[in-house]
Amino acid sequence: MSLVSQRGGLIQGSETKNVSEVIHAQAPLATMFGFTTSLRSVSQGRASFSMEFSHFEPKRG
């Protein structure tokens, strides 16, 4: 969860399915490039993720 938060993501919830943990979050697409590498690094290659488009939002700042 901290990897998503570090990239400006908002955690919306989590659930346990069988032997895995599923995290639901929203994060800016621009910050998610390279996320797979970071995720695999901290999980010793066991974790995976998927993403789907949600909405457009004006850039802040």
Z-matrix of the N, CA and C atoms (Angstrom, degrees):
N
C 1 1.442
C 2 1.530 1 111.05
N 3 1.318 2 116.26 1 -33.78
C 4 1.464 3 118.32 2 -178.35
C 5 1.527 4 111.67 3 -66.67
N 6 1.336 5 117.82 4 -32.33
C 7 1.468 6 119.99 5 177.74
C 8 1.528 7 110.89 6 -61.83
N 9 1.317 8 116.84 7 -40.47
C 10 1.464 9 121.18 8 179.21
C 11 1.528 10 109.67 9 -68.36
N 12 1.312 11 117.14 10 -44.07
C 13 1.472 12 121.08 11 179.60
C 14 1.522 13 111.71 12 -61.90
N 15 1.336 14 117.02 13 -39.47
C 16 1.461 15 121.07 14 179.24
C 17 1.530 16 111.79 15 -62.30
N 18 1.313 17 116.62 16 -25.10
C 19 1.464 18 121.45 17 -178.97
C 20 1.526 19 112.19 18 -96.81
N 21 1.318 20 117.11 19 15.67
C 22 1.457 21 121.25 20 176.94
C 23 1.515 22 113.85 21 84.20
N 24 1.318 23 117.18 22 15.44
C 25 1.460 24 121.37 23 -178.93
C 26 1.509 25 112.85 24 -83.91
N 27 1.317 26 115.70 25 155.86
C 28 1.456 27 122.98 26 176.91
C 29 1.526 28 108.48 27 -114.10
N 30 1.310 29 116.84 28 118.60
C 31 1.453 30 122.00 29 178.67
C 32 1.518 31 108.31 30 -74.06
N 33 1.322 32 116.81 31 127.83
C 34 1.461 33 121.39 32 -178.67
C 35 1.522 34 112.31 33 -105.53
N 36 1.315 35 116.94 34 -12.43
C 37 1.454 36 120.19 35 177.76
C 38 1.511 37 111.29 36 156.86
N 39 1.318 38 114.53 37 173.57
C 40 1.455 39 120.14 38 177.21
C 41 1.521 40 108.92 39 -147.10
N 42 1.311 41 115.40 40 159.86
C 43 1.457 42 120.94 41 178.25
C 44 1.522 43 109.13 42 -151.28
N 45 1.319 44 115.55 43 154.04
C 46 1.454 45 121.40 44 177.84
C 47 1.515 46 108.30 45 -102.05
N 48 1.327 47 115.14 46 126.79
C 49 1.468 48 121.54 47 177.65
C 50 1.519 49 108.00 48 -125.04
N 51 1.332 50 116.61 49 117.28
C 52 1.470 51 122.34 50 -177.97
C 53 1.524 52 109.62 51 52.34
N 54 1.308 53 118.32 52 -110.92
C 55 1.470 54 121.85 53 -178.22
C 56 1.526 55 111.96 54 -110.18
N 57 1.328 56 117.44 55 18.04
C 58 1.460 57 119.78 56 -178.13
C 59 1.527 58 111.13 57 -127.14
N 60 1.313 59 114.96 58 161.06
C 61 1.455 60 122.74 59 177.10
C 62 1.523 61 107.74 60 -110.28
N 63 1.330 62 117.28 61 128.91
C 64 1.463 63 122.17 62 179.86
C 65 1.527 64 107.49 63 -109.87
N 66 1.331 65 115.57 64 125.17
C 67 1.461 66 122.25 65 179.42
C 68 1.521 67 108.06 66 -108.25
N 69 1.330 68 116.99 67 129.94
C 70 1.469 69 121.99 68 176.38
C 71 1.530 70 107.22 69 -106.48
N 72 1.330 71 115.46 70 126.90
C 73 1.463 72 120.05 71 -177.03
C 74 1.518 73 110.38 72 -152.98
N 75 1.324 74 115.68 73 163.50
C 76 1.462 75 122.04 74 171.47
C 77 1.515 76 107.19 75 -121.67
N 78 1.340 77 116.03 76 136.80
C 79 1.459 78 121.27 77 179.76
C 80 1.515 79 109.16 78 -147.41
N 81 1.324 80 117.70 79 150.73
C 82 1.465 81 120.68 80 177.16
C 83 1.529 82 110.86 81 -62.98
N 84 1.312 83 117.20 82 132.64
C 85 1.457 84 121.77 83 -179.43
C 86 1.525 85 111.76 84 -56.28
N 87 1.322 86 116.83 85 -39.71
C 88 1.464 87 121.07 86 -177.06
C 89 1.529 88 112.59 87 -59.96
N 90 1.320 89 117.90 88 -25.28
C 91 1.461 90 120.22 89 -178.95
C 92 1.523 91 112.75 90 -93.07
N 93 1.316 92 118.16 91 -5.85
C 94 1.465 93 120.75 92 -174.03
C 95 1.529 94 114.01 93 -91.92
N 96 1.322 95 118.48 94 -6.56
C 97 1.456 96 120.03 95 177.46
C 98 1.524 97 108.96 96 -66.58
N 99 1.307 98 118.10 97 129.53
C 100 1.452 99 122.97 98 -176.70
C 101 1.516 100 113.69 99 87.96
N 102 1.329 101 117.59 100 0.07
C 103 1.465 102 121.24 101 -178.06
C 104 1.524 103 111.67 102 -64.01
N 105 1.320 104 117.61 103 -38.45
C 106 1.463 105 121.01 104 -179.51
C 107 1.520 106 110.62 105 -57.50
N 108 1.316 107 117.11 106 -44.16
C 109 1.458 108 121.40 107 179.87
C 110 1.526 109 111.08 108 -61.55
N 111 1.324 110 116.79 109 -45.02
C 112 1.464 111 120.93 110 179.36
C 113 1.524 112 111.25 111 -64.60
N 114 1.314 113 116.07 112 -43.47
C 115 1.464 114 121.03 113 -178.52
C 116 1.522 115 111.27 114 -64.08
N 117 1.308 116 116.66 115 -45.81
C 118 1.472 117 120.38 116 179.44
C 119 1.526 118 110.93 117 -64.84
N 120 1.316 119 116.71 118 -34.38
C 121 1.455 120 121.07 119 -179.96
C 122 1.532 121 111.08 120 -64.28
N 123 1.330 122 117.45 121 -48.02
C 124 1.467 123 120.01 122 -177.81
C 125 1.526 124 112.83 123 -75.77
N 126 1.321 125 118.02 124 -18.55
C 127 1.472 126 120.73 125 -178.40
C 128 1.525 127 112.36 126 -105.92
N 129 1.316 128 116.83 127 11.72
C 130 1.461 129 122.55 128 -178.70
C 131 1.530 130 111.68 129 55.78
N 132 1.332 131 116.25 130 36.81
C 133 1.461 132 122.36 131 175.22
C 134 1.515 133 115.87 132 82.50
N 135 1.323 134 118.44 133 5.07
C 136 1.467 135 120.63 134 -175.19
C 137 1.522 136 114.57 135 -92.91
N 138 1.310 137 118.37 136 -23.28
C 139 1.465 138 121.01 137 -175.01
C 140 1.527 139 111.71 138 -88.35
N 141 1.308 140 115.53 139 156.18
C 142 1.461 141 121.79 140 174.17
C 143 1.519 142 107.66 141 -143.15
N 144 1.328 143 115.81 142 167.11
C 145 1.453 144 118.54 143 176.81
C 146 1.517 145 109.44 144 -149.70
N 147 1.311 146 114.60 145 161.66
C 148 1.462 147 120.97 146 173.75
C 149 1.514 148 107.12 147 -136.96
N 150 1.316 149 115.52 148 158.02
C 151 1.462 150 119.22 149 178.00
C 152 1.509 151 109.54 150 -142.76
N 153 1.320 152 114.13 151 155.14
C 154 1.459 153 120.59 152 176.40
C 155 1.520 154 108.21 153 -141.45
N 156 1.319 155 115.40 154 150.95
C 157 1.455 156 121.11 155 -178.73
C 158 1.521 157 109.99 156 -64.52
N 159 1.324 158 116.73 157 137.19
C 160 1.457 159 121.93 158 178.72
C 161 1.532 160 110.90 159 -110.89
N 162 1.338 161 116.66 160 -59.17
C 163 1.466 162 120.12 161 -175.90
C 164 1.532 163 110.28 162 -167.09
N 165 1.312 164 114.96 163 164.96
C 166 1.460 165 121.42 164 171.79
C 167 1.513 166 107.70 165 -90.47
N 168 1.330 167 116.04 166 147.44
C 169 1.449 168 120.81 167 176.25
C 170 1.532 169 107.28 168 -144.55
N 171 1.326 170 118.09 169 135.75
C 172 1.465 171 119.70 170 179.47
C 173 1.525 172 111.21 171 -58.39
N 174 1.324 173 116.30 172 143.52
C 175 1.464 174 121.57 173 179.25
C 176 1.521 175 109.26 174 -67.76
N 177 1.309 176 115.86 175 134.68
C 178 1.476 177 120.31 176 179.23
C 179 1.514 178 109.83 177 -97.89
N 180 1.321 179 115.20 178 153.46
C 181 1.450 180 120.78 179 171.86
C 182 1.452 181 113.68 180 89.53
